[in-house]
Amino acid sequence: MASPKGTKRKCRFSDIQMVVLVVGRGKAEITVHENVLFEASPVLKTAFNSRFEESSERSIYLPDDDVTLTDILVQSLYAPESRFNGIDTAMQLFRLYVLADKYDILKVKNKICEHVHLSLVHRLGLFAPGKQCSTRPPKLAVKLIYANTTSKTPMRKLLVDWFVWGVDSAWFNEKDNRRWLQSVPEFAVDAWAVLAKNSDKKAKDYPFKYERSAYLEEEPVRDESQIN
């Protein structure tokens, strides 16, 4: 019998559809609620919907993704706070960002940017409580982000601001540093653009005193009327 007018139909657990991510060459299976995944990732929603048209199978194969990172990514969809259980190094965090960017999962991307930004605001190490953060971003992180994201990605801006804040003339005197900078030309151009803007200032601004919103992407507003 249809629900009375003006009332919402109660959602039963049996109504909740599950989908399976088959990850890596070993084909590990990660199960996630369809509504949670589709709301977070328009890319995966489109991929699944195209499969549903051809087959009733509710799974998708992601051979090139890392099982551990994908599992953390899925768990992050359920966690309201900016915590990443299973992540204990900065590079893992940046790899998680790349994975979230691949599937356009703004919720997780923003969580990661907030986590990095908060560490810089308090000048603490990302995964080293009590220690000061590095004055420059990890070189491997810069290469990773610039090799796997587009020019408008907020994490690029965050890494550039981090670099510009901490760099000094002595850094450029090191041949290895100059050689590394040549290996990431897009980053070098972005950094020089910010350095040029700061060149006529008497003192270099500490960029992380500003709102973290500069590094976040606007997430779509959830339409409550569509939820049963």
N, C-alpha and C positions, 0 to 999 in steps of 0.2 A: 504494500500500500504506500502511496506517495506520502511524503512528509507534509504536515499541515502547513498552510501558507504562513509565511513570516517566521518559520522556525528552521533551524539548521539540522540537517541529517547528521546523526552521530556517526563518527568514523570508527569502524571496527578494525581490529588488527588484521582480520582476514581480507579487508578491503585494500590494504597497503601492498602495493606491488614492489617486488624486489628485482634488481638487475645485478648481473655479475660482470665484473671486470676480470678478464683473463690476462694476466700480466707476465711479461718476460718470456724468454725462450722455454723456461720450465713450466709455463702455463699455470702459475699460481692463481687461485680464484679468490677474489675479494668481493664480498656481497655488500650492497648499499641500497638504501631505500630510493626507489625511482624518483619520488618527488623531491627528495633532498638533493640528489645528483643533478636532476634536470633544472632545478631552480638555480643551482650554483654555476652550472656549466652549459651555456648555450651550444658550445661546440659538441659536447658529448650528447646532449639532447638531440641535436640534428643527426648525429651519427647513429644513435639508437633508433630514432624514428624511421630513418631510411632502411634500417635492417628489419624493423617491424613490418614494413610494407612488403618485404620479400619473404619473411619467415616469422614464425611465432617465437623463435628462440630469443630469450631475453639476456643475451650476453654479447660482449664485444671483445675482440682480441687486441691487446696493446703490446705487441712483441718487443718494442724498443724501450719500454719504460722499466724503471727499477721497481722491484716488488716492495722493498722497504719504504721507499719514498712515496709510492702510490698508496700504500696502506696508511702512512702518516697523513697524506693529503686527504684521504677519505675520513679519517678520524677527526681532522681539523674542521670538516664541514659540520660536525655535531657539537664542537666546543665553542661557546660564546666568547671565551677569553682568548687572549693572544698567547697561548701556550702550545708548544709543539713537543708532545711526548715522543721520545725516541730520537730527537735531534739534539746532538751534544757538541757539534762543531759549527763554526761559521760557514764553512763550505757546504755542509749538508743543508743549511738554511737557504743558501743562495741556489743550490740545486733544486730545492723544493719550490723556490720562487719560479725558476725556469719551467718546472713541470706545471705549476698552477697557471703560468702565462700561456703555455702550450694549449691548455684547455679553457683559457679565458675565465678562470675562476677568480673573480675579483675579490671575493670574501677572504680567501687565503692570501692572495697577493697583498692586500691591504694590511692584514694581520702581520705579515712579515715586515713590511715597511714600518709599521708602528713599532714593532719589536726593535728593529735596528735604530729607528729614530729615538726611541726612549733610552736606549743604551748610550747614544751620543749626547742626548740632553744631559744625562747624569754622568757622562764621561766614564762609563763603566764598560768592561769587556763584555762582548756578546754572551759568552759562556764561561766567564771567569769572574765570579762574584768577588768583589773587594779589590779587583785590579782595574787600573785605568784602561780605557779603550785605546786602541792604536790610533795614532794621529792621521793615518792614511788607510784606505780600504785595502783588503788583501788583493794582491795583483792577480791571483788566480780567479778571484771573484769578479774582478773587472772584466777579464777576458771571457769568462763564462757568460756573464750577463750581456756583454756587447756582441757576443757571437750568436746568441740565441733569442734576442729580443729586438723590437723595432725602435726607431728613433724617439718615439713619444712615450716610451715606457718609463713610468715614474722612478723605478729603481735606478735607472741610469742617472737621473738628476740627483738622486740621493748619494750615489757613489761619487759623482763629480763634486758636489758640495763638500762631501767628506774629504776628498783629495785636496781641493783648493784650500780648505780650512787648515789642513795640516802640513802642506808642502812648503818648503823654503828653498832659497837659492842653492844651499848646499846639496839638496837632493838632486838637482839638475847637474851638479858637477860630477856625479858618479856616472861613468860610462854605461854600466849595466842598467841604470835607471833610464838613461836616454834611449838605450837600445830597446828596452821594454816598452817605452812610450811609443816608439816607432812601430811596434808590433800591434798596437791598438789605435790606429789612426783616428777612428771615429771618437773614441774617448779623448784623445789628445786635442782634437778640434773643439769638443765640448768644454774641456777644461780650460783651454786657452781663451775661449769666449767669455767664460766667467772671470778668469784672471784679468782680462782686459777691462771688464766692467769695474773691477775692484782696483785697478791700477792707480786711479787718481784719488783714492781714499787714503786718509792718513793712517787709519788703523783697519785691519782686516776684521770684518764682521764675523762673529761666531754664528753660522747660519742656523744652528739647531735651536736658537732661542725662539724661532718662529714656529707657527702652528704646523703640526704634522700633516695637515690637510694638503699641503703643497706636494706631498709625495703619495697621495692616495687617489684612487680612481672612484668615480661616483658609481655606486651600486644601484641597480634598478629598484624602484620602490615596490615592495611586495603588495600585490592586489589582494586584500583580505576577502573581497567579495567572491573571489574565485575558489576559496577554500571551503570545502564542505564540512 
